[in-house]
Amino acid sequence: MKTQEPNAYSIARYTAERQPEWDDFVDSSRNGTFLHKRGYMDYHAHRFADHSLMFYSNGKLVAILPAHIKEESLCSHNGLTYGGLLLNSATTTAEVLDIFSAMADYLEANTAVARIVYKPTPHIYHSYPCEEDLYALFRNGATLSERKVSSAIPLESPISISGRRKLTEKTKSALHIVEDGNLEGFWSILNDRLQDKYDTAPVHSIDEIALLKSRFPENIKLFCVTDNDGNILGGVVLFITGEVVHMQYSATTAEGRRISALDYLYEELINVRFKEKKYFDFGISVEDGGQYLNSGLIAYKERLGGRAVVYDTYIIELKKSGR
């Protein structure tokens, strides 16, 4: 295995033998979530040429970068919603500048990579402030290539919203919220809805989401609204991290839309089930890297109280980094 020691840092590529060390670091980092654990990342390893990096100082692991190589780019990471350097509590701003410099030296010496495509973890997922990498991106001449707008509610102090549809007590009495119910039944509704409305399919297949759910049962949950006969009217798949409840998928049947079943479900999730979390994140409402805003979709999320949080992507051209 090649390692290099510029700026007092040694850099090693991730290998399967390092999984316990990698996963332990994710757990102790300021900005890592279960998406960065190898049990999540490796479910689609066949789609990416993994080139994740581990940064050591005096033999101690101080940062990791989930990454893969695509053509002449080191990407962090196209299979993840967010990524970037994961940092421990001790790492300082000056040290992150050194880590970026060491990474560029490593890539130029060991790969044909010409640029770094970098997706930092949005601040709402930080357990402690962790934006040293944003400063390092600025110092290295990074350019913003994508800005995707999500909508999140701060659960400690949500704004007062009058736009939610209030279901009658009669309607509510015929509805039931079921946790981790019929995943295949919901996935069928989700597939149909995405196909009909957007001519697309879920990012995850039913087999993939079932596998991930089995690996991370406390982090991936399905909540469905059913009628008295147990028929699914709608539901959401949530990705749950230390700070955030993220709505990964949502779908309803025609009847579910008629009675606003998701409004009923969100009311329960936001005000009861997950009120101790910091944020409820409804996910992005853009396409084409943020160039197209789905105004109807984001209006619905804003009607529920969500306000903008951005998911960014930056590019560092290594030959123009100015180092």
Secondary structure, DSSP 8 states (H G I E B T S, - for coil): -----GGGEEEEE--GGGHHHHHHHHHHSSS--GGGSHHHHGGGGGGSEE--EEEEETTEEEEEE--EEETTEEEE-TTSSSBS-EE-TT--HHHHHHHHHHHHHHHHHH----EEEE-B--GGG-SS---HHHHHHHHTT-EEEEEEEEEEEETTS------S----HHHHHT-EEEES--HHHHHHHHHHHHHHHHS---SS-HHHHHHHHHH-TTTEEEEEEE-TT--EEEEEEEEE-SSEEEEEEEEE-HHHHHTTHHHHHHHHIIIIITTTSSEEEEEE-EEGGGTEE-HHHHHHHHHTT-EEEEEEEEEEEGGGS--
